[in-house]
């Protein structure tokens, strides 16, 4: 799981792309956007490139909880229709058939 925070723009999108590329190659990916306040087109491009690579590798990608202003950008560029987007991490884990972490450990 990759937790992303703050703004994803020209200055930070390369770092997002780098983090996405460093994730283990065949595992499903959950990208937590619940704390992303801003997303520009360079950030969209990083996410879109990773999504395309993941489709080619038959690797599920789920984006969690984008704020309304971020979701609007994803929808405007059409990525909101191509990505699987859910409201919570628990929903993402359920969609991937991964049991949620046990809080009592």
C-alpha positions in Angstrom: 0.0 0.0 0.0 1.2 3.5 -0.8 0.0 6.4 1.3 0.2 9.7 -0.6 0.0 13.1 1.2 -0.2 16.7 0.3 0.0 18.1 -3.3 0.9 16.1 -6.4 2.2 18.6 -8.9 5.2 19.3 -11.2 7.6 19.2 -8.2 6.2 16.1 -6.6 4.8 13.9 -9.4 8.3 12.4 -10.2 8.6 11.2 -6.6 5.1 9.7 -6.8 6.1 7.9 -10.1 9.3 6.7 -8.4 7.4 5.3 -5.4 4.9 3.6 -7.6 7.6 2.0 -9.7 9.4 0.7 -6.6 6.4 -1.3 -5.4 6.7 -5.1 -5.7 6.1 -6.2 -9.3 3.2 -8.6 -9.0 1.3 -7.6 -5.9 -2.0 -5.7 -6.1 -1.6 -2.0 -5.4 -3.7 0.2 -3.1 -2.9 3.9 -3.5 -4.3 5.8 -0.5 -5.2 9.3 -1.7 -7.2 10.3 1.3 -4.7 13.0 2.3 -4.0 14.3 -1.3 -5.2 17.9 -1.4 -4.2 18.8 -4.9 -3.5 16.9 -8.1 -2.3 18.5 -11.3 -1.9 17.0 -14.7 1.7 15.8 -14.0 0.4 13.8 -11.1 -2.4 12.5 -13.3 0.2 11.4 -15.8 2.2 9.6 -13.2 -0.8 7.7 -12.0 -2.0 7.0 -15.6 1.4 5.6 -16.6 1.5 3.4 -13.6 -2.1 2.2 -14.3 -1.3 1.4 -17.9 1.8 -0.6 -16.8 -0.3 -2.4 -14.2 -3.0 -3.4 -16.7 -0.3 -4.8 -19.0 1.0 -6.8 -16.1 -2.5 -7.9 -15.0 -1.9 -6.2 -11.7 -4.9 -4.7 -9.8 -4.7 -1.1 -8.7 -7.2 0.6 -6.4 -7.2 4.3 -5.5 -8.6 5.0 -2.1 -10.6 8.1 -0.9 -9.7 11.0 -3.2 -11.0 14.2 -1.9 -13.8 15.8 -4.0 -11.4 18.2 -5.8 -9.0 15.4 -6.6 -11.8 13.1 -7.7 -13.1 15.9 -10.0 -9.7 16.1 -11.8 -9.5 12.3 -12.2 -13.1 12.3 -13.6 -12.4 15.3 -15.9 -9.4 13.5 -17.6 -11.3 10.2 -17.8 -9.0 8.4 -15.3 -11.9 8.2 -12.8 -13.6 5.8 -15.2 -10.6 3.7 -15.8 -9.3 3.4 -12.3 -11.0 1.5 -9.5 -11.7 4.1 -6.9 -13.2 3.2 -3.4 -13.9 5.3 -0.3 -11.8 3.4 2.3 -8.8 1.2 2.7 -11.1 -1.5 4.1 -13.1 -1.4 0.9 -9.9 -1.7 -1.2 -8.7 -4.7 0.9 -12.1 -6.4 0.6 -12.1 -5.9 -3.2 -8.7 -7.5 -3.4 -9.8 -10.3 -1.0 -7.2 -9.3 1.6 -8.2 -9.6 5.2 -8.0 -6.4 7.1 -5.1 -6.0 9.7 -6.0 -7.3 13.1 -5.9 -4.3 15.5 -5.6 -6.5 18.6 -2.0 -7.6 17.6 
